[in-house]
């Protein structure tokens, strides 16, 4: 058994995946690895904050009180990644890491679990679910990897007496479009899918037809915000929801993240709206629809010209 520093290259699995074969790491890390030193320093700082004479705020936190912070930091990280800002992304990743380490320390103080157990479970799971890397299995494409991953998760759920549906394991409190993308991904991996993306697009067209059939067109043409009766509202909610789901699935078939696409579309709308607003003196009050649409067109043109200059630069 070779070793590098004090860390063995041969690591037996522990915990729920202990039945898997012993694996050998492909890329041994050195104990002098600067990543380890940086994480050790951060861990020491978190421990100091939770010490009896540490920070009153950090000492007052619980796993429950930290949960919203984890969500908030994750969302800020996504925003930084979307913005392409390297420094902001690194900063937000650090904030996420601090929150994870703090939750682990809080749990350790309460005798529940610690960072060692969390890291060990994560490492064991990664090895167990990558037999094409740490075992004898073969997976040559991302789709094959996903199918293997889902099959292993299903066997784990069967072993533990949990929900064995191919769609299980997707948190219900995920943003709706993000959850739709994950559900689509799981359904496709299980074999429930169109032959190609054209079939998914056809489903969008089908759902649009069904939506049009339940829309009270006379009310749409007459009222800015139509007054709908209960039956109309129920049918429209149903069909419009199906349209949104079908478009999210289409994104999945094309390898696009509908949640990210929607975020970017909202960002574009906000930029254009603000540009239009400024072009009309800071307010839309008293402006005609013709004036607003003309200003909107100018905003779109300015956006395209800006993108062109950025590409050329």
C-alpha positions as MATLAB code, in Angstrom:
seq = 'XXXXXXXXXXXXXXXXXXXXXXXXXXXXXXXXXXXXXXXXXXXXXXXXXXXXXXXXXXXXXXXXXXXXXXXXXXXXXXXXXXXXXXXXXXXXXXXXXXXXXXXXXXXXXXXXXXXXXXXXXXXXXXXXXXXXXXXXXXXXXXXXXXXXXXXXXXXXXXXXXXXXXXXXXXXXXXXXXXXXXXXXXXXXXXXXXXXXXXXXXXXXXXXXXXXXXXXXXXXXXXXXXXXXXXXXXXXXXXXXXXXXXXXXXXXXXXXXXXXXXXXXXXXXXXXXXXXXXXXXXXXXXXXXXXXXXXXXXXXXXXXXXXXXXXXXX';
ca = [
       0.000    0.000    0.000;
       1.592    3.256   -1.133;
       1.135    6.432    0.824;
       1.636   10.098    0.117;
       2.438   12.054    3.215;
       0.170   10.501    5.829;
      -2.693    9.825    3.410;
      -2.967    6.341    1.943;
      -3.714    6.019   -1.740;
      -5.848    2.967   -1.070;
      -9.100    3.964    0.644;
     -11.616    1.315    1.766;
     -15.236    2.417    1.605;
     -17.151    2.865    4.832;
     -20.757    3.575    5.753;
     -23.712    2.586    3.564;
     -21.485    1.772    0.575;
     -19.060   -0.489    2.401;
     -20.061   -3.393    0.160;
     -18.347   -1.740   -2.796;
     -14.842   -2.724   -3.813;
     -11.812   -1.003   -2.369;
     -10.692    1.680   -4.747;
      -7.400    3.344   -5.565;
      -7.397    7.088   -6.103;
      -6.291    8.102   -9.575;
      -4.629   11.351   -8.558;
      -3.022   11.259   -5.111;
      -2.912   14.544   -3.266;
      -0.031   15.733   -1.168;
      -0.408   16.869    2.397;
       1.422   20.018    1.273;
      -1.353   20.742   -1.228;
      -2.179   24.461   -0.782;
      -5.896   23.620   -1.023;
      -5.650   21.583    2.163;
      -3.799   24.370    3.961;
      -6.431   26.941    2.917;
      -9.337   24.733    4.012;
      -7.568   23.918    7.298;
      -7.167   27.646    8.018;
     -10.830   28.297    7.276;
     -11.890   25.366    9.447;
      -9.757   26.694   12.319;
     -11.424   30.099   11.988;
     -14.905   28.534   12.111;
     -13.888   26.539   15.192;
     -12.630   29.733   16.826;
     -15.930   31.511   16.100;
     -17.816   28.700   17.835;
     -15.480   28.601   20.842;
     -16.857   29.597   24.277;
     -15.234   33.018   23.917;
     -15.957   33.260   20.197;
     -18.577   35.230   18.283;
     -21.976   35.548   20.022;
     -23.825   35.401   16.688;
     -22.057   32.266   15.463;
     -22.502   30.577   18.847;
     -26.232   31.346   18.802;
     -26.860   29.630   15.460;
     -28.471   26.226   14.973;
     -28.768   23.930   11.980;
     -32.313   25.222   11.498;
     -31.350   28.899   11.701;
     -28.521   28.342    9.217;
     -30.738   26.702    6.567;
     -32.030   30.003    5.079;
     -28.458   31.321    4.914;
     -27.417   28.270    2.904;
     -30.207   28.919    0.404;
     -29.417   32.631    0.186;
     -25.702   32.067   -0.354;
     -26.394   29.424   -3.005;
     -28.630   31.843   -4.892;
     -26.013   34.583   -4.692;
     -23.487   32.100   -6.066;
     -25.748   31.276   -9.015;
     -26.136   34.992   -9.742;
     -22.364   35.473   -9.690;
     -21.826   32.524  -12.028;
     -24.500   33.833  -14.404;
     -22.792   37.218  -14.402;
     -19.460   35.670  -15.372;
     -17.655   37.559  -12.610;
     -14.720   35.388  -11.532;
     -13.941   37.302   -8.327;
     -17.598   37.416   -7.268;
     -17.993   33.699   -7.979;
     -14.964   32.819   -5.863;
     -16.274   35.031   -3.046;
     -19.738   33.497   -3.104;
     -18.318   29.978   -3.234;
     -16.343   30.889   -0.131;
     -19.493   32.082    1.612;
     -21.185   28.763    0.769;
     -18.194   26.847    2.121;
     -18.220   28.857    5.358;
     -21.893   28.049    5.850;
     -21.311   24.326    5.293;
     -18.387   24.265    7.741;
     -20.368   26.212   10.321;
     -23.351   23.853   10.093;
     -20.993   20.878   10.513;
     -19.399   22.469   13.578;
     -22.809   23.263   15.105;
     -23.865   19.642   14.603;
     -20.567   18.429   16.082;
     -21.105   20.584   19.170;
     -24.513   18.910   19.581;
     -23.141   15.404   19.105;
     -25.019   14.796   15.853;
     -22.367   14.546   13.114;
     -19.186   16.335   12.104;
     -17.245   17.400    9.016;
     -15.350   14.114    8.962;
     -18.556   12.108    8.665;
     -20.005   14.492    6.059;
     -16.861   14.323    3.906;
     -16.596   10.543    4.273;
     -20.214    9.993    3.231;
     -19.747   12.293    0.245;
     -16.540   10.543   -0.844;
     -18.066    7.077   -0.433;
     -21.117    8.082   -2.472;
     -19.020    9.507   -5.309;
     -16.928    6.352   -5.529;
     -19.945    4.056   -5.328;
     -21.812    5.934   -8.062;
     -18.826    6.154  -10.428;
     -18.023    2.496  -11.095;
     -16.807    3.537  -14.561;
     -14.016    5.477  -12.820;
     -13.322    3.481   -9.658;
     -14.481    0.052  -10.852;
     -14.808   -2.128  -13.926;
     -17.949   -0.583  -15.441;
     -17.917    1.369  -18.690;
     -19.601    4.692  -19.470;
     -18.429    6.605  -22.517;
     -20.960    9.449  -22.673;
     -22.634   11.784  -20.161;
     -25.974   10.057  -20.867;
     -24.489    6.667  -20.021;
     -23.042    8.100  -16.816;
     -26.448    9.522  -15.869;
     -28.186    6.203  -16.555;
     -25.645    4.384  -14.365;
     -26.027    6.982  -11.607;
     -29.823    6.661  -11.581;
     -29.681    2.844  -11.625;
     -27.348    2.833   -8.617;
     -29.565    5.315   -6.746;
     -32.585    3.097   -7.422;
     -30.807    0.053   -5.962;
     -29.837    2.127   -2.932;
     -33.452    3.188   -2.409;
     -34.648   -0.406   -2.736;
     -32.072   -1.491   -0.160;
     -33.147    1.243    2.264;
     -36.896    0.757    1.708;
     -37.328    4.214    0.188;
     -39.345    5.519   -2.760;
     -38.077    3.638   -5.813;
     -39.780    5.694   -8.522;
     -37.439    6.929  -11.234;
     -38.644   10.429  -10.338;
     -37.824   10.255   -6.642;
     -35.143   12.370   -5.043;
     -36.082   15.720   -6.590;
     -36.767   18.228   -3.772;
     -40.271   19.659   -3.948;
     -39.097   23.104   -2.861;
     -36.803   23.578   -5.855;
     -37.774   26.469   -8.138;
     -40.462   25.107  -10.471;
     -38.475   25.328  -13.716;
     -35.410   23.804  -12.089;
     -37.534   20.962  -10.705;
     -39.113   20.464  -14.138;
     -35.643   20.139  -15.658;
     -34.606   17.520  -13.083;
     -37.870   15.583  -13.521;
     -37.351   15.629  -17.299;
     -33.767   14.463  -16.889;
     -34.838   11.548  -14.710;
     -37.717   10.549  -16.993;
     -35.435   10.554  -20.033;
     -32.792    8.508  -18.199;
     -35.499    5.958  -17.316;
     -36.432    5.597  -20.996;
     -39.561    7.764  -21.106;
     -38.677   10.203  -23.854;
     -39.206   11.330  -27.424;
     -36.909   10.036  -30.134;
     -35.465   13.521  -30.528;
     -35.948   17.188  -29.630;
     -38.422   17.601  -32.500;
     -40.860   15.442  -30.572;
     -40.433   17.670  -27.530;
     -41.069   20.751  -29.649;
     -44.192   19.098  -31.054;
     -45.429   18.716  -27.489;
     -45.013   22.463  -26.962;
     -47.068   23.095  -30.107;
     -49.737   20.664  -28.906;
     -50.001   22.326  -25.517;
     -50.247   25.778  -27.131;
     -53.216   24.552  -29.199;
     -54.907   23.222  -26.066;
     -54.282   26.533  -24.283;
     -55.785   28.495  -27.147;
     -58.896   26.283  -27.030;
     -59.679   27.291  -23.432;
     -58.816   30.994  -23.724;
     -61.880   33.292  -23.828;
     -60.630   35.221  -26.847;
     -63.434   37.789  -26.709;
     -62.410   38.733  -23.170;
     -58.735   38.870  -24.105;
     -59.466   41.327  -26.891;
     -61.788   43.454  -24.779;
     -60.106   43.686  -21.377;
     -56.573   44.543  -20.265;
     -56.968   42.032  -17.441;
     -59.908   39.731  -18.238;
     -62.364   38.864  -15.500;
     -62.423   35.065  -15.521;
     -65.034   32.839  -13.943;
     -63.908   29.878  -11.849;
     -64.203   27.351  -14.667;
     -62.260   29.508  -17.126;
     -59.543   30.209  -14.592;
     -59.190   26.525  -13.716;
     -58.876   25.439  -17.357;
     -56.400   28.198  -18.214;
     -54.256   27.458  -15.155;
     -54.146   23.799  -16.185;
     -53.247   24.400  -19.839;
     -50.845   27.287  -19.225;
     -49.049   25.143  -16.662;
     -48.727   22.389  -19.275;
     -47.241   24.896  -21.739;
     -44.649   26.001  -19.198;
     -43.788   22.395  -18.375;
     -43.497   21.449  -22.049;
     -41.139   24.349  -22.759;
     -39.020   23.374  -19.744;
     -38.839   19.816  -21.065;
     -37.867   21.106  -24.517;
     -34.956   22.917  -22.888;
     -33.886   19.659  -21.282;
     -33.949   17.832  -24.615;
     -31.673   20.496  -26.081;
     -29.254   20.453  -23.138;
     -30.423   23.867  -21.919;
     -31.294   24.777  -18.339;
     -34.809   26.308  -18.330;
     -34.218   27.929  -14.953;
     -31.104   29.713  -16.239;
     -32.856   30.622  -19.485;
     -35.749   32.182  -17.603;
     -33.396   34.099  -15.303;
     -31.574   35.519  -18.310;
     -34.831   36.399  -20.047;
     -35.977   38.278  -16.937;
     -32.623   40.055  -16.780;
     -32.963   41.098  -20.431;
     -36.475   42.350  -19.792;
     -35.307   44.378  -16.794;
     -32.402   45.941  -18.730;
     -34.662   46.830  -21.662;
     -37.388   48.181  -19.397;
     -34.972   50.398  -17.507;
     -33.501   51.654  -20.793;
     -36.998   52.387  -22.114;
     -37.914   54.099  -18.835;
     -34.853   56.334  -18.964;
     -35.507   57.139  -22.612;
     -38.965   58.393  -21.675;
     -37.772   60.679  -18.905;
     -37.812   58.180  -16.030;
     -41.538   57.441  -16.000;
     -44.146   55.886  -18.277;
     -46.965   58.000  -16.876;
     -48.973   59.622  -19.635;
     -47.088   57.851  -22.414;
     -49.003   56.168  -25.225;
     -48.481   52.529  -26.149;
     -46.936   53.687  -29.436;
     -44.338   55.772  -27.574;
     -43.529   52.942  -25.193;
     -43.126   50.355  -27.952;
     -40.890   52.710  -29.924;
     -38.722   53.199  -26.829;
     -38.722   49.437  -26.262;
     -37.452   48.949  -29.815;
     -34.662   51.428  -29.188;
     -33.742   49.551  -26.018;
     -33.492   46.251  -27.913;
     -31.369   47.916  -30.595;
     -29.036   49.374  -27.965;
     -28.729   45.914  -26.411;
     -27.801   44.320  -29.750;
     -25.279   47.061  -30.539;
     -23.725   46.658  -27.111;
     -23.434   42.896  -27.589;
     -21.856   43.419  -31.008;
     -19.246   45.835  -29.642;
     -18.453   43.442  -26.793;
     -17.947   40.577  -29.259;
     -15.730   42.668  -31.515;
     -13.747   43.943  -28.567;
];
